[in-house]
Amino acid sequence: MSYVSDEAEPKYYPVRLVWTGGKSGDLNVEGKAVIKTGEARFHSPEDLFVASATMCYMNGFVEFTRKMRIEFKSFECDSVGTLEKVGRSFEVTKIDMKAKVGIGSEDIRKKIERALDLAAKYCFIANSMKSEVSHETTVIVV
C-alpha cells in the first residue's frame, strides 16, 4: 500500500460499483478484493465511511512510528460512527475512535502518544469529512 507522500501532485483513487440487485453492489478497486455492499450482511456506505477514517488513523500512526524509529507490539482501534437526522437528511455527525497500543517498554510511551496525536491531526480522510472525529487512546506495556 502506498501512503500519501509530501508530493504536490494529485493522486487519484478510481473505484467502480456494479449493481447486483436491490440495494447491493460489488465495489471494485483494480487489483484488490471485491467489497460486497448493500444488503445487511454486506458492508454499508456508513461502515465504509467509518472504516476509511479508522484505517487512515492507523496508517498515519504506523507511518509516524516508522519516521520516529519506534516500534510497537500491537494496535487496535474500535470506532463508532453516529448517523443522525440533520434537517431533512441524515449525516454521520461524529466518529468516536478508541485506540489501544501495546508497547514493549515504558521508555517509549511519550513517543507513541506523540505518534498517535500526529496520526489524528494529519489523517487526511478525517480532515476531509465534516463529521467530528474524536480519539481516545490507551497505551499499555505488554
N, C-alpha and C positions, 0 to 999 in steps of 0.2 A: 504494500500500500504506500503510495506516495503521500507525504504530508506536505501541506502548503508551505512554500518557501517564501523568502522575502522578495522574490521577483515581482516586478510591477506588471508583468504580462498577465492578462486574464486567463483563468483556467475554466474549462467547460466540462460539465458533467451530464452527458446525454443519458436519458432513460427512455424506455419505451414501455407503455402499458397496453396490453392486448386484452380486450373484454372477453370473458369466458362464460358470460351468462349472469343474469341477475345483477347484483352489485359487485361481482367478483371479476378479478383480472389477474394476469401474470405480469409482474413488473420485471422488466429485463434491463440489465446493465451489461453491456458487452463483456464477455469473458468471465462473468460471475454467475453464481447460482440464481435461479429464478425465485422471486419472492411472490408467494400466493397472497392475494389481497381480497378483501371484501367480506365474505361470509364470516360469521362469528368465530369459526375455527381457524381463520386466516388472519393475517395482520391487517389492522385498520389504518387509515391515514393518521389517526391520533397516536396509535402505537409507534408508527414510524417517525412521527414528528418528535415525540418524546425521546425515542431511541436515538435519533440523529444528534440531539443536543447532548445526550449522555455519552455517546460514542466520541463526540468531538472533545468533551471534557476529559475522557480517559486518554485519548490520543495526545491531547495537549500535555497532560500530566506525564505521560511516557516520554514525550519529546523533551520537556523541560528537565526531567531527571537525567536523560541522556546528555543534554547540554551541560548540566551541572556535575556530571560524572558521579552520580549517586545511584545506588541500587536499592530496590525494594523487593520484598518477598511476595506480596500479593496486593491485588487491587480489586475491590468490588464496589459497585455503585447501584443502589436502589433508587429509582426515580419515579415520581408520580406526577402526571400532568392533570390539571384540573380544567375540565370543559364546563363553561358556564354560558348561560344566555346573556348576551350583551346587546341591548336594543332588540332588533328583530332577528338577529342571527346568533350563532354560537361561536365562541372563541376559546382556545386554550389560553387561559388567563395567567397561569403560572405553572412552573415546573419546579418541584422540590427534589433536590438530589441529596442523597446521604451516601457519602463515600467512606470506605473503610480501607486503610492501607496498612499492610503488615511490613514491618522493617526488622532488620536483624540486630540493630543496635540503637540504643537511646541517643548515641552521638549524632545521628543524622536527622533527628526529629525536626529541628528547625528548618533544615534544608528541604525536607519532604513537605513540610507545611508551606514553605515558600513556593515550591513547585505546584502544589495544589492551588494556591492563591493565583499564581500566574496562569495556570490552566483555565481557571474560572474567568479571569479577566480577559484573556485573549481567545476564548472559544468563539470562533467566527460564526459558527452556526447559531449559538445562543445570542450572540451580538446582532444577528440578522433577524431575530424574532422580536415581536413586540411583547411577548409574554415576559412576565417577571420570572427570573431564574434564581433560585436560592441554593446555596451549597452548605451542607453541614458535613464536617469531616471528623473522622476518628483515626488516629494513628496509634497502632499498638506494636509492641516488640513481640515478635514470635520466635 
